[in-house]
Amino acid sequence: MQCAIYKSRKKQDTYLYLAAKEDFSRVPEPLLQLIGQPVHVMDLELSPDRKLAQEDAAEVLHNLRERGWHLQMPRQDEWLGIKH
C-alpha cells in the first residue's frame, strides 16, 4: 500500500501517515490543530513485513485501511528527555 507521511510543525518527532496523499478529510480536526500545518516528507510503499524505525508496519496498515490515517508520536521516554 502506498502512503504519504507528513511531519508536525508543532510537535517534534510526530508524524502523520495518510492512505491518500493530501487527503486530510478523515483526520479529526482537533488532531490537525494539535500538530499544526503538516509538512509532506515522503511517500512510502508499505507492506506488513516492512521494517519501520518506530512503528509496527501491520498496525500502521490496519489504521490506514480502517480510518485513513495513523499518528506516530515520540516514545514516552523521548518526551521525558531520556536518551538511549
C-alpha positions as CSV (number, residue, x, y, z in Angstrom):
1,M,0.0,0.0,0.0
2,Q,1.3,3.4,-0.9
3,C,1.1,6.0,1.8
4,A,2.1,9.6,2.4
5,I,4.0,10.7,5.5
6,Y,3.8,14.2,7.0
7,K,5.7,15.7,9.9
8,S,4.2,18.1,12.5
9,R,5.3,21.7,12.7
10,K,4.3,21.9,16.3
11,K,5.2,18.5,17.8
12,Q,8.8,17.3,17.3
13,D,9.2,13.7,16.1
14,T,5.4,13.4,15.4
15,Y,4.4,12.1,12.0
16,L,1.0,11.6,10.3
17,Y,0.6,8.8,7.8
18,L,-2.2,9.1,5.2
19,A,-3.7,6.5,3.0
20,A,-4.1,9.1,0.2
21,K,-1.7,12.0,-0.3
22,E,-3.1,15.4,0.6
23,D,-6.4,13.8,1.8
24,F,-6.9,15.1,5.4
25,S,-10.7,14.7,5.2
26,R,-10.7,11.7,7.6
27,V,-8.3,13.2,10.1
28,P,-10.1,14.6,13.2
29,E,-9.9,18.4,13.3
30,P,-8.6,18.5,16.9
31,L,-5.6,16.4,15.8
32,L,-4.8,18.6,12.9
33,Q,-4.9,21.6,15.2
34,L,-2.6,19.8,17.6
35,I,0.1,19.0,15.0
36,G,-0.3,22.2,13.0
37,Q,0.0,22.5,9.3
38,P,1.6,19.1,8.2
39,V,4.7,19.1,6.1
40,H,5.0,16.3,3.5
41,V,8.2,14.4,4.0
42,M,7.9,11.3,1.9
43,D,5.8,8.7,0.1
44,L,6.3,5.1,1.1
45,E,5.3,1.7,-0.2
46,L,4.1,-0.1,3.0
47,S,3.7,-3.8,3.5
48,P,3.2,-5.9,6.7
49,D,6.8,-7.2,6.6
50,R,8.4,-3.8,6.0
51,K,10.6,-2.7,8.9
52,L,9.8,0.8,10.3
53,A,12.1,2.5,12.8
54,Q,9.4,3.1,15.5
55,E,6.2,1.6,14.3
56,D,4.7,-1.8,13.6
57,A,4.0,-1.8,9.8
58,A,1.0,-4.1,10.3
59,E,-0.6,-1.7,12.8
60,V,0.1,1.3,10.5
61,L,-1.5,-0.6,7.6
62,H,-4.5,-1.5,9.7
63,N,-5.1,2.1,10.8
64,L,-4.7,3.4,7.2
65,R,-7.2,0.9,5.9
66,E,-9.7,1.4,8.8
67,R,-9.5,5.2,9.3
68,G,-7.3,6.6,6.5
69,W,-4.5,7.8,8.9
70,H,-2.0,6.8,11.5
71,L,-0.3,9.0,14.0
72,Q,3.3,8.3,15.1
73,M,4.4,10.1,18.2
74,P,7.7,10.0,20.1
75,R,8.2,7.2,22.5
76,Q,7.3,8.2,26.1
77,D,10.9,8.2,27.3
78,E,11.9,10.6,24.5
79,W,9.2,13.0,25.7
80,L,10.8,12.8,29.2
81,G,14.2,13.6,27.8
82,I,15.7,10.2,28.4
83,K,18.3,9.2,25.8
84,H,19.2,5.6,24.8
